[in-house]
Amino acid sequence: MTRHRRLSALTALLLAAGALAVPPTASAHEPPAPQSPYADVLDLHGTPAAAEPGDDEDNNPITVFADRGAWHAYALPKAGDTDAYGGFSGPLYIAQEYPWWLSKSFSRIRLTEDGRTLDLAAGGTPRFTSLPGRLLQSYDLGHGLSLTLELRFATDRSALVRAEVRNTGPARRTLGADWTGSLLRPAGQPMHDAPSLTATGSGVGVDFAKVRKTWDYLTDGTERFEVTHKDPVRTTVDGDSYRTEATALVTLAPGASHSFDWTESYTFTDAERTREQAQVRDVLNHPAHVVSAGDDRWRGYVAGVTRGVPADRRRTAVKSLETLVTNWRGAAGQIKHDGITPSISYKWFTGGIWAWDTWKQAVGTARFAPDLAESQIRSMFDWQIRPDSTTRPQDAGMIPDVIFYNDPARGGGNWNERNSKPPLAGWAVWEVYEKSGDKAFLREMYPKLAAYQAWWYRNRDHDHNGLAEYGATVDPANDSPEEQRQAAAWESGMDNAPRFDASLGTSVVANHAADGTLLGYSLNQESVDLNAYLAADQGYLARIADALGRGADADKWKKRSADTASAVRRTMFDPADGWFHDTGLGTGALLTARGRGIEGAVPLWTGTASKAQARAVRDKLTDPAEFATTVPFPTVSKSSPYFAPTRYWRGPVWFDQAYFALGGLRRYGYGKEANALTDQLLTHASGLSGNGPIMENYDPTTGAPLNSPNFSWSAALLLPMLTRDK
């Protein structure tokens, strides 16, 4: 991972099939509802103190909840934080590419009786609970009144909040309701650039100015956050604060209840806002149907991720599910299809979609939402370079490293076409197809995958020997050999791994077409993981061609895959140390002095290794002095002189590489060892069995969490690891 970096009608809503629903608040004559087994799999409690969410590492310390691809999210108050009672923390909204808190709690409900404000904590400490697909708050107001708040997402741009007040006492009660909230202003932002409040006939709106701070805050001035109430209300605004009051009192007979319903919508453009207003009317006219459809959808999600998972691991599976869904972003800006971002919790990973993240995330997502898995693959292929490109025709077939809401023409600084990412797309497409059975998706993707393969060998095989190199594109940012080397390391996905150190001899060479056209740059080494991935990708293309009835194509791809695998076996394995290594470009020399990296296990996952080679690699993977550390599979062997357990790709454990290593062991018959190492990983990686977030990576010696919390590809590949698949 490089660090630079609809609903149109209610009928459509109902077709989107659920939360493991806890029954509604019990009446005085019903026993309490049982606690859900999947309550609070993540700690979603906290109230922001400032608009900017990041700590010193640009991580948001409050984990949030979103759904349906919404670009805003919420958390729960903490018990005892009485100033936050009656509302949900936030929202956290994404200013195109960066997360910001709009408010501590934008819509806090207050109930009154005879002019007296009712104490939400009068009957004891409230319960604040996250459940699959919704956030829940339960208050006992004393004297026979209770209040339940539920927040779930109704569309890709709107959350539905239902506040049900119930009279369980013997007397009739007449209540009033109002809502208050205040804005958190981004520090250092001029008043005329900051969000501002506007009263509306049905609630309150927030308008945003046009702000183009490339590395911090991006808005066009067309964004809108809007609260719409079902019941008649009137609103007054006072600077950065507002008050919305229900125009009618509510009278509750004994045993009766009333639900105050409202939506909270965040849209980017006028067209989105117009569309959303129609959908909000549908939602508020039929809130019970929205709830039922959402619960059905989340029930299906939970069933998908827990199928085949041992009972003691199912909460971890649901944690993975919630992580992926919260990181789901609907189509917006230059993101043309719904995709999944790496993490809403880390500033630089919030508003973009990376290529190899997407391939891995799609494999996990397909277990519960194959349509979403297909969509996120499309989100990257939407930007596959075409032969008629006016800026880089020489890169036809390439998939960019990362796309964001803004491309460079719109002033985006995070978009990156300096390099691509490892070729795992064929694997992703096939894995999704196995879950969906959607042959039309295979037909759509097949020519695009073939074009991507062609690009690798046209632009990244410097000596035309059938073994490719990581490299860099002809791009304004790649304006020096050092920038080209850095982009090539990014292309591997293992940015700062020792094998790419300039001090150890890594440099770049230029690649030219037959007519002299500069095509790009290659590292002066042929990488074992890249070529094993290419062999696997060719194998998946053979499967896809066969499924589509293209027998001749299938035979061609099978032969290419066999030839690539043979070249890796013959040239990239060192019998002396029992490991696969990169080799020097032109010399074929094994680069063993750079130490053993986890990339040497990839030929087992892809089926490229011989049985004898796999046995030797198995010995290293199961050795505590090598790769069987406290949390197994560090990116650099513990015995390496370059091992650094907390330095990104120089030692920390990444779950994608653990997945590949475990799958490789199983592929060659070492299931017992793989199961033991899986248990070791799940036991020692911090937070997996509790309510902590799933991290980007972990310290292999202690299991301590490192880097970005709530990380998507870790969550996605945990799912098959929990079932011990592949």
N, C-alpha and C positions, 0 to 999 in steps of 0.2 A: 504494500500500500504506500503510495507516494504521498508525503505529507504536504507538498506544495498545494499542493492542490488549490355515477352520475344518474347522477340519477336525474332523469327528465320528468318522471311521473311516479306516482305511488306504485303503480303496477310494476315498474322496473325495480323499485325498492323491494317489493315483496318477492320478486324472483331471485334476488340476491340472498341465497340461503345462508351460527348461532351462538351466546354466552351460556356456559353452564349456569343456568338460572337458579338463584336462590329465590324461593317463593316470596311474594310481596310481604310487607310488614304484617305480622300476625295480628288478628283482632284479639279482643279480650277473651274470646272463647276458643282460640286456637293455640296449640303449643308452639313454642319458639321454633323457627325454621332451623334445620341443622346447618352447621358451618360447611361451606363448600370445601372440598379437598384441595381446591386450587385458589383459595383466598391468599392474597398477599405473597405470591411467589416472588414478586419484586417489591422492594420497599419504595413506595411511591409517595412518601410523606415528606412535606417540607413546604415552606413559604419563602419566596424570593425576597431579598432585602434590597436589590437594585435591579435596574433594567438589564444590565449586561450580566449574563449568567455564568461566565467562565471564572475558574480559579486561576492559579498561576500557570496551570498546564492547559488552559482554555477548555477545561472540562466543566460541564454543568453539574454541580454536586447533587441536584435534585433530579431523580429519575421521573420521567413523565409518561403519560399515556396518550396515544392517538390511534386512529383507526381509519380505514377506507381510503387512505392516501391523503388525509387532511394535512395541511401545512400549519396547523396550530395544535397545541397539546396542553394537557392539564396534569396537576398532581393533587394530592389530598393534604389537608392541614394535619399537623401533629396534635395528638391529644394534649390538652393543656394550653394550647395556643388559642385562647379564647377570642383574641382579636380577629382570628381567621375563621371562626365558626360561621356556618351558614353559606359558605361559598367554596368553590374549588380553586386551588392555587393556580394563578395565571390569568389568561393563557400565556404560554410560550408561543410566540409566532415566529415564522421564518421570513425575514426580510430578504426574499429571493434566494439568498445563499447563506445567511447567517441567523442564528437564533437569538431572540431577545424576549424578555418578559414584558408584557404589556401592563401588567398590574400585579399587585400582591394577590388580589382576589377580585376580579372585575365585577362579579354579580353576587353580592352577599344578600341573602334574603333575611328580612326581619319581620316577625309577626307581632301584632299588637292586639290588645283587648281593652276596651274602655279607655283608650288613650295611653295605656301602659304597655311598654315593651316587654315581651315575654323572654325570659332567660332560657336560652337554648340548652344550658347545662344544669337547669334546675333539678332535674331528676337523676343527675349523675354524669359521669364522663361519657361523652358520645363515642360511637364506634365509627372509625374511618377505615374502609376496606376496599381493596382493589380485587376485582373478580375478572375472569376472562371476558373482555368486551365491555366492561363498564366500571365506573367508580361509584361507591356507595357510602352515604353518610346517614347515620341513625341517631336521632336525638330524642331523649325523654324530657319533655318540658315540664313534667309534674302535673298533678291535678287532672290526670286523664287525657293529656294531649301528647301526641308524638309527631315527629316530623322526620320524613325520609327524603333524602336528596339522591337522585341517580343521574349520572352523566354517561351518555353513550353517543357515538357518532351516527348520525342519520344519513349523511351523504359525504362525499369527498371534500366538502367545504363547510359543513355545518354539524355542530354538536347539538343534541337534544338534551335538555335538563328538565327533569320532572321533580317537583317538590310536593310530596303528598303529606298533608296534615290530616291526622285522624283523631277523632274524639272517641276515646274509650271510657269516658266517664258517664255519669248518670244524668248530667244536665246539658241543655242546649248551650252552644257557645257561638259567639259572633266575633269574627276576627278580621283584622285588616292586614295587608301585606305591602311591604315596599322593598326596594332593592337599592343598594348603594355600591359605589366603586370609585376608584381613583386611578389615574395613570401613573406609571413609573416612567420618568423621562430619561432617555439615554444621556449619560453624562457627557458634557461638552458639546451637545448638539444645540444649536441656536433655537430660540423659541419658534421662529418661523419654519424651522425644519422638523420640529417634533410632532408626534401625533397629537390630534386635537379632538375634543368631544363635540358631538352635535345631537341635540334632542330630536327624536322622530315621533311620529304618531303612534308607533307601536313599541317604542323602547328607546334605545340610544345607539349612536354610531360613533366610530372612530375613523377619522380621515387621516391620511398620511401624506406628507409633503414629498416632493421629488428630492431624493438624496442619493448621490452616487459616490459613496466612499468605498472604493474597490475592495479594500481588505477588511471592512467592518460592517457596512450597512448599505443596502441597495434597495431603493424603492423608486417607482415611476410616478408617484403621486396619484395613481388610480386605485391603489389598494384600499380596502375597506374592511373594518371589523364591525359587525352589527349584531345587536341583541334584539330579537323580535319576540314579543310576548303574545300568547294566544288570547288572553283576556284583555279587555280595555285597560289602558294605563295612561298616565301623564308623567312627563319627565321634565325636570329642571336641571340645568347645567350651571355649575359655578367653578369656572376655571378648569382645573384638571379633575374635578369631582362631579358626580351627578347623583340624582335621586330619582328613581322611578317608583310611582305609587299606583297600586291597583285602584281603579276608580270606584269599585263596589266592594262592600263588605261581604264576607262569606259566613253564612250561618250553618253550623253543623249540628244535626240532631245526634243524640247518643248512638254510637256505632257507625256514624257516617264519616266520610272522608271527602277531601277535595284536593285535586291536583292542579298546582300552578305550573304551566308548561311554557317553556321558552326555548328558542334556538340561539346559538352563538356561531356566527358565520364569519369566515375570513376568506376574502376573494382578492384576486390580483388585478382584474380588469373590469371595465364597465360591462362587457359581455358576460363575464362570469357572474357578476352581481345580478344582472337581469335574469339570467338563467336560475340563479340560486333563489331569488325571491319567489319564483313560481314553485320551486321545490319546497321551500320553507312553508308555503301555504299548505301544500299537500301534507307535509310532516305534521304541522300543528292541527290540521283537521283530522288526522288519523294517528295520533301518537301511539296508541296501543298496538296498532298494526306494525309500526316502526319497531317497537320494542320486541314484538313477537318474531318478526323477520330477523332482527339482529341476533336475538337469542338462538334462533335456529342456525344461523350462519356460524356463530361461535361454537355451538355444540358440534357442528360438523368439523370445524377447525380442530377442536380439542380431540375429537375422535381420531382425526387424521394423524396427529402428532403422537398420540399415546398408543396407537395400535402396535402391538408387539413389544411394547416397552414394559420391562418389569415394574411392578407396583412401586418399588422404592425409588424409581427414577422418573416417574411420571410428572412430578412437580417441576423437575428440571426441563422436561420436554415442553411443558406449558410455559415456563419461563422463556425458552427459546422462541416459542410461538409469539408471545407477547412482545419480545424484543423485535422480531422481524416485522410484525404488524405496525408497531409504533414507528419504525423506520421507513415504512411504506409512504411514498410521495406520489400523489396523482399527477397526471400530465399537466405541465405548466411551463410557460416560457419556452425554452428550447428543448425541454424534455417532452417528447411527443407521445410517449406511452408511459403508463404507470411503471414505476421502478422502485427499487429499495436502496436507500442511501446507507452508507456504512454505520452512521451513528448520529442520532439527533442530539446526543449529549456532548459531542466534541465539535467545537466551532468549525473546523475545517472539513468535517465530514458530513455536514448537515444538508447541504443543498446540491450535492453532486452524485453522479452515478458512475462508478468505476467498472471497467470491463471485466477483469478477472474476479472481482467481488461479485459481479452479477452472475457469472457462470456458476460460482459456488453457491450463491444465495438461491439461485433458481432450483438447484438440486434439492435443497431443504424445503423451499416453499412449495414445490410440487407435491409434497406429502400431504398438504392441507388445502392448497389453492392452486391447482394447475393452471388456471386461466391467468392468475397473477404471475406465475412463473414464466409463462409464455410472454406476457406483456413486458416484463423487465428485460427479457432477452431482446425483444423488439426495440426497446428503448435505446440499446446500444447499436443495433444494426441500422436504426434510422440514420445514423451518422457514419456508416461505412463509406469510405471514400469511393466515389464513382469515377469511371474513366473520363467523364466529361467535366471533372472538377477543374475550376479555373485557378485554383491556388496550389494544388498538389496532385496533378494527374499521374505523376510517377508512382503515387501511393495507392492506386486503384486496388480495392479489396481490403485495405487496412481498416482495423477498428481502432479508433482513438483510445488513448489511456482513460480519459475521464471527460464526461460532459456535465455541464451545469445549467442552471436557469438562464444564464447569460453566456453567449458565445463571444469570441473576441470582438466581433463587429459591434456588439452592444456594451462593450467596456468590461466584459468579464475577465478577471485575472486568474481564475482557477481552472478554466477549461484547458485541457492539455492534449495537443497533437504532436508533441515532441517525440513521442514513442507510443508503442502499443502495449499490450500485456500478453502473458503466456497464452498459447492457443488451447484453451479448454472449452471452447464454445460447442464443438461437436459432442463432447461428453454431456454438456448441459442440455443440449437439445434432445439427445437420445434419452437421458434420464427423465426429462419432462414428458416426452412421448410415452415412455413406459407407464407413467401414471395417468396420462390423459387419453391415450389411444388416438390422438388427433393427427391423422395422416395429412390433413391439409397443412398443418404446421410444419411437418417434415418437408412437404413440397415447397412451401414458402422459404424455408431456411436452406435447403440443399444448395442452390446455386450461390447463395451468399457465403456459406461455409467453404465451398469450393474456391471462390474468389479469394477468401482469406488465406487458404492454404497456398494458392498461387503467389500471393504477395510475399509470404515468408521466403519462398525459394527464389523469387525474382529479386527481392530487395535485401535479403539477409543471409544469402549463401555466397560469401565473398569468393571462394575458390571453386564453386560449382561442383562440390564433391558429394552433395546430398546430405550434408550436415550443416545446419543453420547456426547463426550466431545472434545473440541479442544485439540491438543497435539503436540508432537514433535516426530521425527523419531529417529531411532538408526543411528546416524551420528557423525563423528569425532568432528564436531563443537558443538554438544550437549553433552558436556563432564562434565556438572555440573548441579545440580538442577536449578540454576539461568538461565543458558543458555537454559535449557529445558523449563523453564517457559516463557522465552522471545520468543523462537521459537513458543510455543503454542499461545502466544498472536499474533504473526505474522500470524499464521494460521487463526485466526479469521478475519484478514484484518484490525482490529481496534487496531493497535499496542499498543498504550499507554493508552487505555481507562481505566478509574478508576476501572472497574470491574476486571481487570487483575493485579491490584497492589499487590505486595507481602506484603506491609504494611497493606493491608486490608484482608490478610489471603489466598491469592492465592498461591498455590504450585502445585507440580506434584506428580503423582504416576506412578509406572511402570506397563506396561501391558505385560502379558506373554501368550503364546499359551499353550494348554493342555500339551504339552511335555516339557514345561519349557522355550522354546525359547523366548528371549526378543523381543517383537514386537514394542515397542516404549513407549511413555509416554502420560498420560492424565492429564489435569488440574483436580484439586479436585472440579470441578463444572461442571454441565451440562448446556450448554448455550442455551438460548431460540431461538436466531436467527439460530444457527446451526440446531437445531431440526426442526424448522419451514421450513428451506431450504430443509432439508432432506425429510420432508413430501411432499413439493412441487415437489422435484426432482422425488420422487416415483410416484406422479401424472402424471408428464410429461412422465415418462417411460411407464406408463399405456397408455397414448395417443399414444406414438410411437409404442408400441406393437400392439395396436388396428389398427393403420394405416397400419401396416405390416401384418395384418391378423393373429396375434398371440393372439387369444382370451384368452387362458388359462393364458398366461403371463400377459395380460392386467388385468385380474381378480385378479391375485396374487399381482400385483403392486397397484391396487386400494385398496385392503384390507390393505396392508402395509402402504399406505399413510393415510388411515383412522385411523389405529391404532396409528401411530406416532402423527397425529394431535390430537387425543383424549388424548394421554399422555401429550402433551404440554398444552392443555386446562385444564386438571385436576390438573396438578402439578406446573405450572409455572405462574399462574395468581394470583395476590394478590387483592382480593376484597376491602381490606381496602384502598389501594391507587390507585386502578383502573389501574394497569399497569402489564405488563409481566416482569418477572425477571429471571435471572439465579438461579439455585438451587444448594445447597451443595451436592457433591457426597456422596452417602451412607446415608445421613440424609434427603435429600429432602427439607431442610429448604430454604425458599425464601431468597435470599441475598439482601434484601431491603435496608440495611444500606449503600450499595454502590451507592445509588441514582438511579434515572431513566435515562436510556440511550435510544437512538433512536432505539436500537435493539428490544425494547419492542413493536415497531410498525410493525415489520416484520410479526407477525402472522396474521395481517389484510391483508397484500399484498398476503400472501400465502393461505388465506382462512381458516386458522387454528382456528381463534377465534370464539367463539359463538357470537350471535348478541348482547347479553348483555355485553360481554367483549369488543366487538368492539365499543359499545356506550361509555363505560367508557374511552377507549383509545382515541376515538374521542374528548372527553372533554379535555384531556390533550394536544392533538395535536393542538387544536384551541385556547388554553389559552396563551395569551401573556406572562404570568409569567412562562410558562412551555416550550412549543415548538413553539408557534406562534410568534417568535421573529421578528425583523425587516426583516431579511432574515430567513424564517422559517426553522425549523427542525435542530437545533443544535444537535450534536452527544451526548451531555449530557444536560439534562434539565436545564434551567436557574435557577430553584429553587434548584438544587443540590449543596451541599457544595463543590463539586469537579469541578464545572463549570468554565472553563477557555477559553474564547472565541477565543483565538489565539493559543492554544496549541494542534495542530494536532487532535487527536481523543478525546479531552477532552472538546470540545465545538464548533469548527468550523463546518460550513455547508458543507456537501459533497452532490453532486447532485444524487449520487446513492441512498443514504438514503432518500433524498427528493422524489425521484421517487418512492421508495417503500412505503413511507408514503402516498403520494398522491394516488397511485394506491390502497392502502388499504382502504382509505376513499371512493374512488369511488366504490370499490368492495362491500362495505356494505351500499351503497345508499347515501353517503354523498357527492354527486357531487358538490353541491353548495358551500360547505365549501372548497372542493378541488380546485375548480376553483378560489375562492378568494385567497387562499394561493398560488396557482400557479402564479397568477398575482402579488402578493406581492413579491414572489421570483424573478420573471423576472424583476420587476421594480427596486428592491433594490440591487441585486447582481451587483457589479461594473463592467462596461464595456460591459455588454451583449447587450445593445442597441446602444452603440457607436462602435468604432473600436478597443477597447481594447481586449486583449486575454481572452479566457475562462480559468479560473483558476482551480487548483486542489481543492481548498476549499476557504471559505469566512468567514469573521467575522460576526457572526449572529446578533450582536448588531449595526453594522455600515454598513455592506455590503462591507467593504474594502477587496481587494484581498489578499489572503494568498497563500504562497507556489507556486508550479510549474505552470508556465503559459503554455497555449496551451495544456491543459490536455485532453487526449482522452476520458476517460470514462465520464467525465463531458459533453463533446461535444456529445457523443453517446446518453446519456440518456436525454439530453436537447431535442433531436429530438422528441421523443414521448411526452414529457411534453409540447412542443409547440403546439401539436395537441390535447392535453388533453386526450391522450390515456391511458387506463388502470391505 
